[in-house]
Amino acid sequence: MATKAYKKVKAAVLNQWGKHLDIEDLNLERPGKDEVMVKNAFCAICHSDIHSFMGEHFNPPLPAVGGHEVSGYVEEVGENVTYVKPGDPVIITIPSVGCGQCYSCMNGQPSYCENRGIKLASPGRYFNPKGQRLTQLGGAMGGFVEYTTVKEYNVVKMPADMPLEVASLLACGVISGFFAVINKAQVKPFQSVLVMGTGGVGLNAIQGAVFSGAYPVIAVDVEDSKLKLAGKFGATYTVNAKKESDPIEAVRKLTSGRGVDYAFITVAGLGPLRQGFKMCARGGTTIVIGHAGEEKLADFDAMDVMGVSLTGCGMGQARPRLDIPRLVQLYQGGRLKLDELLDQRFSLDQIDEAIASALTGKTLRNIIVL
């Protein structure tokens, strides 16, 4: 390998599914045409990262690096890069700026871009000392690592006065919840919304519902502490699915017996999905955001889907350079809660501890400080 084309970086590396992460030195490819290198500053831990580390999403070749809620500063730029320059604060997003040329982009759906679509668990830009190319579980970027090289179309510039610690949350968790309501469902005032799971994504779905004028906004979870927080984020009612003898009936009582217009499922598992689906009214829609491996829909029978729609939403169908600056404006104007989503801060060397804390189910977003 030509040494001048690589940068030595420290990273948290997954060598075995379901095992601890090893802190290792890697070589990172420097940016080529249309690419930028980012000095990562913060990377929040999303539960999708944990599912990936457990081998629950897919089983690509190991070793691998993970992490995808990334913010940092542009370190270097390659040929043809005009959108950013060294020193610019940015976040890196899995959804990219559409190519503008494919059918989906020309049809007004750049989040479905056929040329720059989301590719998770793909061969990455890192090599270990043995010469092995590592898989990037987050697709476009490596997050739990000091630097990452990405395409220019995967970065979004941040204002100089936007704290990068909270900006990292905009890369996945916030857009996945907030824009599932705004972009996918296009919830209207006075329509009823249920959010199943009030973690980081669920709380942002609640914020999106409140912003849309939905009423009532019903939060469902099994942790009273999270339901209390859901109320602070704007939920009208809360239901503890573990304590209610019939949580489906409890939700129906809050909606004059008919169920909700929209149910957003932000947690993994077929059980919560079925439960949320049955909380929908006839003519309602269930939108799946949370996911893990080995989930099949075979247990749904024909009567389950009479008059109720079931669909999914990835990354809120976000248009990064349009939608994310809007969220920044809302945050800076006091209309969007972000600071309240952050829990503990950890160094890269403490990543196993940070993951163990997230697995307790009592945290929202732990963050790795790079």
Phi, psi and omega in degrees: 000140177284113187302323184295342181270003185231156176236134178281132182222158175259137185216157170268117189247133175268117179254340178218136179300133176078007181251176180292163178266142179259135176274117186226160172268131180234168171253130181248133176295134176284161186293139173255208182298133178065023183235158176227150170255134181245133170277105183296135178254316182218146172217113179283155180264113176266149179295338174297326175300316183293317176302320180295316181296332179276355182076025184269343180267314185195168181230069178286174180298142172256157007284167183211158171243149181237190179098131182213359175260080195246139168228155180180201182235140178296126180264311181218156175232149178265183180300141176079357181284123181235342186286326182227165176223164179305136180099344181292134172283136183216162161244158179247132184240145175294311172290142185248173170290128183297158182287336180082356186245335184282173182302314183296316179297316181289342178267011177079022179232065184297339178292345177257019185313130184278343181258337181232036183291167180292128177230097179276158176052053182250159176304133189254200187253008184252144174233140174271172182302340178279354182089006179283135173277127182276148172282139172260107183293332179275005177080262188295328190224165165254128185259318182271060185200156187292322182225157174214147177249127185222167172291147179303327183284000175259004180249148177232124180292144176248148174298151182299333182264011177269119180299124184290337179299312179278335179298328181301330181292337181288346184287337183211291189303317183289311182293328181295321180275307186299312186275350168297325178284314187281309186274312185283301184281330184052053181300139181251160178306139177076358171283147184269142184228138172241137176240115180268109183099117185244047169277204184300316180290316182298319179296327179282333171294322176297316179298321178295321180294318178297316180298327181282348182087018180295149176197130354281165174246113187251125179257134179236130179202180177246001180245120180299325181296322179287325178293324177297319178294324178302322177297323179290335179273357173120001179296135180284318180224155176231146179227123175271107186294340180278328184269336179282134177294328177218086183297331178296315178294325179298319178291320180296325178296331180279353182232040177056029175086357188261338186096178186267159175287322181223133173241125179253119183261108187254003180244157180279155174120139180290328180301305177300326179296312179298318182296312179297322179300319181284352175273356180278148174281162171300132185087358180276176183224133173256127183243120182270123176247311181284146184201158171208186183278166173062028178260120180241153182257020184296337183281357176279131176256174187300324182290336179298325189258014178289102176085000180241134182265147176232125181213175180235168179210122177255127177056028176066016186048039186287145170256095198310311187278355173259310187282321184292317175301330176294321178293322177301316179298318179297317179297312182292337178268005178078016182259356182223126179274122174236315181304326183290347181275341185277138176251258186259156178250138182225154172278168179300323179295340182260018188297324178297321177295320179296320179292318179299322177295318180295328182290346178291342181078005183253005179247161176261292178220111165277151186227139177267125179266118185256000000 
